[in-house]
């Protein structure tokens, strides 16, 4: 198995309420991972080192910099995003 390099280890935090996620993205993730997983992760967020703000984990999950989530920590490549 090939090791994917990552630059940041970002802790996942729990919010009292779910952060806003675009409806289209949420629907895509439901198809990919299932309704149960999406609802479980909807209250999770990370302080994104690339965007420099708090971002819902669901947005982080769909980011090209996302490598993996392991034991409450997201591994991020940290490359600049276009747009």
C-alpha positions as a Markdown table, in Angstrom:
| # | Residue | x | y | z |
|---|---|---|---|---|
| 1 | Unk | 0.0 | 0.0 | 0.0 |
| 2 | Unk | 1.4 | 3.4 | -1.0 |
| 3 | Unk | 1.8 | 6.1 | 1.7 |
| 4 | Unk | 0.2 | 9.4 | 0.7 |
| 5 | Unk | 2.2 | 12.3 | 2.0 |
| 6 | Unk | 0.4 | 14.9 | 4.1 |
| 7 | Unk | 1.4 | 18.3 | 5.5 |
| 8 | Unk | -1.1 | 18.9 | 8.3 |
| 9 | Unk | -2.8 | 16.9 | 11.0 |
| 10 | Unk | -6.0 | 18.8 | 11.8 |
| 11 | Unk | -8.1 | 17.8 | 14.8 |
| 12 | Unk | -11.8 | 17.2 | 14.2 |
| 13 | Unk | -14.1 | 19.1 | 16.5 |
| 14 | Unk | -17.8 | 18.8 | 17.4 |
| 15 | Unk | -20.2 | 21.6 | 17.0 |
| 16 | Unk | -23.6 | 21.9 | 18.8 |
| 17 | Unk | -25.3 | 22.5 | 15.4 |
| 18 | Unk | -24.4 | 21.4 | 11.9 |
| 19 | Unk | -22.4 | 23.9 | 9.8 |
| 20 | Unk | -23.9 | 24.9 | 6.4 |
| 21 | Unk | -23.0 | 22.6 | 3.5 |
| 22 | Unk | -24.2 | 23.2 | -0.1 |
| 23 | Unk | -27.2 | 21.0 | -0.9 |
| 24 | Unk | -25.6 | 19.5 | -4.1 |
| 25 | Unk | -22.5 | 18.4 | -2.2 |
| 26 | Unk | -24.6 | 16.8 | 0.6 |
| 27 | Unk | -26.6 | 14.8 | -2.0 |
| 28 | Unk | -23.4 | 13.6 | -3.7 |
| 29 | Unk | -21.9 | 12.5 | -0.4 |
| 30 | Unk | -25.2 | 10.7 | 0.6 |
| 31 | Unk | -24.9 | 8.7 | -2.7 |
| 32 | Unk | -21.2 | 7.9 | -2.1 |
| 33 | Unk | -21.2 | 7.2 | 1.7 |
| 34 | Unk | -24.9 | 6.8 | 2.7 |
| 35 | Unk | -27.3 | 8.9 | 4.6 |
| 36 | Unk | -26.3 | 7.6 | 8.0 |
| 37 | Unk | -22.6 | 8.6 | 7.6 |
| 38 | Unk | -23.4 | 12.0 | 6.3 |
| 39 | Unk | -25.8 | 12.8 | 9.2 |
| 40 | Unk | -23.1 | 11.5 | 11.6 |
| 41 | Unk | -20.4 | 13.8 | 10.2 |
| 42 | Unk | -22.7 | 16.8 | 9.7 |
| 43 | Unk | -21.8 | 18.3 | 13.2 |
| 44 | Unk | -18.1 | 17.7 | 12.8 |
| 45 | Unk | -15.8 | 20.6 | 11.7 |
| 46 | Unk | -12.1 | 21.4 | 11.2 |
| 47 | Unk | -10.1 | 24.6 | 11.2 |
| 48 | Unk | -8.9 | 24.3 | 7.7 |
| 49 | Unk | -5.2 | 25.3 | 7.3 |
| 50 | Unk | -5.7 | 26.0 | 3.5 |
| 51 | Unk | -8.9 | 28.1 | 3.7 |
| 52 | Unk | -7.9 | 29.6 | 7.0 |
| 53 | Unk | -11.4 | 29.2 | 8.5 |
| 54 | Unk | -13.7 | 26.7 | 10.2 |
| 55 | Unk | -15.1 | 24.3 | 7.6 |
| 56 | Unk | -17.6 | 21.5 | 7.9 |
| 57 | Unk | -16.0 | 18.1 | 7.8 |
| 58 | Unk | -18.3 | 17.2 | 4.9 |
| 59 | Unk | -16.6 | 20.0 | 2.8 |
| 60 | Unk | -13.2 | 18.8 | 4.0 |
| 61 | Unk | -14.1 | 15.3 | 2.9 |
| 62 | Unk | -14.7 | 16.4 | -0.6 |
| 63 | Unk | -11.6 | 18.6 | -0.8 |
| 64 | Unk | -8.7 | 17.4 | -3.1 |
| 65 | Unk | -6.3 | 18.0 | -0.2 |
| 66 | Unk | -8.1 | 15.4 | 2.0 |
| 67 | Unk | -6.0 | 12.3 | 2.6 |
| 68 | Unk | -7.7 | 10.4 | 5.5 |
| 69 | Unk | -9.5 | 10.8 | 8.8 |
| 70 | Unk | -7.9 | 8.7 | 11.5 |
| 71 | Unk | -8.7 | 8.7 | 15.3 |
| 72 | Unk | -10.3 | 12.2 | 15.2 |
| 73 | Unk | -7.6 | 13.8 | 13.1 |
| 74 | Unk | -7.7 | 14.7 | 9.4 |
| 75 | Unk | -4.6 | 14.4 | 7.4 |
| 76 | Unk | -4.4 | 17.2 | 4.8 |
| 77 | Unk | -2.0 | 17.7 | 1.9 |
| 78 | Unk | -2.0 | 21.5 | 2.4 |
| 79 | Unk | -1.7 | 22.4 | -1.3 |
| 80 | Unk | -3.3 | 25.7 | -2.4 |
| 81 | Unk | -6.8 | 25.5 | -3.8 |
| 82 | Unk | -8.0 | 27.1 | -7.1 |
| 83 | Unk | -10.8 | 29.6 | -6.9 |
